[in-house]
Amino acid sequence: MNVVVTGGTGLIGQKLCEALAQRGDQVTVLARHPGRVERVLFPKARSFRWDAMGELPPQEALDRADAVVHLAGESIAAKRWSAAQKALIRDSRLNSTDHLVAALTRLSKKPDVLVSASAVGYYGDRGNEELTEEAAAGNDFLARTAVEWEARARRAGTAGIRVITLRIGVVLTPDGGALKQMLPPFKLGLGGTLGSGRQWMSWIHISDLVSAMLYLIDRQGLAGVFNATAPEPITNAEFSRTLARVLRRPCLIPAPAFALKLMLGEMAQALLLQGQRVVPKRLLASGFQFRFPALEPALRNLLKQ
């Protein structure tokens, strides 16, 4: 199978490209800096230059594609949220999706499937409500961005392309993201809950996320929205206690909400102090089996404990 990946040098993209190459697929990565693809993924993938914000991807990169996985977008946690940073977060998703879909619909031989990333932020802050794929969208910045992002990707369906939308939760890997940032204080015995600790964390082990992507690419009867989260979401307090237990450290020092807001502004509220209790109803109903449905075994695997 020929698979084209955007965002292939990111945290998720690298693992996906490696898994695709390992099973014998030909992998093409669209990237602003192809040299980075060569450094990170050679010889597992070939690369084409693409300025996702400003132009359509090169047709020759897409011509023989059987599947396209769209992961490109500015990190929501890279910088404090100024007005300019929020615009970049939104525009990097919408513009890149517009350009990619426009190029796909012009192909004489179109790929079977487009797998496009979204996020559980789609649901907004919903307290203890259990959220399946049928739940309504929220109305904060991340939710509104996700709604628009998903709508742009769905346009590929008008050209006969099967569209999969993945609402991805907190991806656990020691190589980056939330877990990597949490490890230093917890290893020093300085870890604790964030704010009240009652906010839900919908997480997924990186290997389960990659496996879910491959599963959805391969099954032609599946389309639409899928929550890409483990079956057992957990509160921040439970997550913190579990991480401390796995590391054999105490969980004693909470981070007060006011301090997080002072340091990080709006981003603290959106990413750390509110959450979603998301369950992967459609993935489970389709027959997908999670290797790590529960948090403690997932953390022990990732941290080799």
Secondary structure as GFF3:
##gff-version 3
##sequence-region A 1 305
A	DSSP	beta_strand	2	6	.	.	.	ID=ss1
A	DSSP	alpha_helix	11	22	.	.	.	ID=ss2
A	DSSP	beta_strand	26	31	.	.	.	ID=ss3
A	DSSP	alpha_helix	34	41	.	.	.	ID=ss4
A	DSSP	beta_strand	46	49	.	.	.	ID=ss5
A	DSSP	alpha_helix	59	62	.	.	.	ID=ss6
A	DSSP	beta_strand	67	70	.	.	.	ID=ss7
A	DSSP	alpha_helix	83	105	.	.	.	ID=ss8
A	DSSP	beta_strand	113	119	.	.	.	ID=ss9
A	DSSP	three_ten_helix	120	123	.	.	.	ID=ss10
A	DSSP	beta_strand	130	131	.	.	.	ID=ss11
A	DSSP	alpha_helix	141	154	.	.	.	ID=ss12
A	DSSP	three_ten_helix	155	159	.	.	.	ID=ss13
A	DSSP	beta_strand	162	168	.	.	.	ID=ss14
A	DSSP	beta_strand	170	172	.	.	.	ID=ss15
A	DSSP	alpha_helix	177	187	.	.	.	ID=ss16
A	DSSP	beta_strand	200	201	.	.	.	ID=ss17
A	DSSP	beta_strand	203	205	.	.	.	ID=ss18
A	DSSP	alpha_helix	206	218	.	.	.	ID=ss19
A	DSSP	beta_strand	224	228	.	.	.	ID=ss20
A	DSSP	beta_strand	234	235	.	.	.	ID=ss21
A	DSSP	alpha_helix	236	247	.	.	.	ID=ss22
A	DSSP	alpha_helix	257	264	.	.	.	ID=ss23
A	DSSP	alpha_helix	266	268	.	.	.	ID=ss24
A	DSSP	pi_helix	269	273	.	.	.	ID=ss25
A	DSSP	beta_strand	277	278	.	.	.	ID=ss26
A	DSSP	alpha_helix	281	286	.	.	.	ID=ss27
A	DSSP	alpha_helix	295	303	.	.	.	ID=ss28
###
